[in-house]
């Protein structure tokens, strides 16, 4: 098993994050490429240097950043790496004078519980977001994602 404490966590150029990894969390490459410009990327690197986890965040307002993507390579999942990466990213964002972090996620599924375990709270529902913004249906456990929850976490 790949332990989160055997990896290094650091900020890298957004172009260093493999799009194939980011596609695990966001199935639309066009959307991914649209939010990489001007973004910060935090990564979990294995000992041999491969990026096995990535978190992409971008400033969206005064003291506010949005996490657009957080993904861990399938062979490294379920070991706490995503949680360690998120904690690292949140700490790094606080050092960039970010006071609030927002993100969008589906209204059900493991990712919602993941964010809530880290203190994120629901701010709003964006009705039909996944229907209107993705060319192909996004299905999880046999259920199609339609609406998006906007979550937030105050860092101060």
Phi, psi and omega in degrees: 000143180271114183274142181296334182277358176265358180259162172256143181242125186203166174270136179229169175297140178303332179285348179281337180287123180295127179302325179300327176287314180297331178295343177293332181255338181221111188283007183242108182298324178299317179296316179302310182297331181289330181261357178287328181295122179080009183268165169255143178234127178249137188228153169253122182247136175284167183304325180279001175100354180287137175281118183250355176207144180215144176228120182251124179229156184211140176293137180234359180183180180294109179075012182235134175232155176244134170275119181264336185200137167218126186213145176234136179305139184309320182288352180249001183284163177068024180235009179091001182293318178299318179294316179297320179295317180297316179299317177299313182297316180297320178295315179297320179296321179296327177286346175265014179068028173275128181256337180222138176243133178239162175197165176241141179210171179292166183276359178207171175107173184298327183295327179295313178297322179302309181293321180294324176298335179265011173097359179290146180234156180284131177252323184197165174244130176255102184293134176065018181304310184288332177289323185271343189242359180232133184291332181243148177299142175255115186242133177227126181053037177079006180242132180278131173287131178239306183261156178244138171267134172265122181247159177216159174216123175276130183270346180243000000 
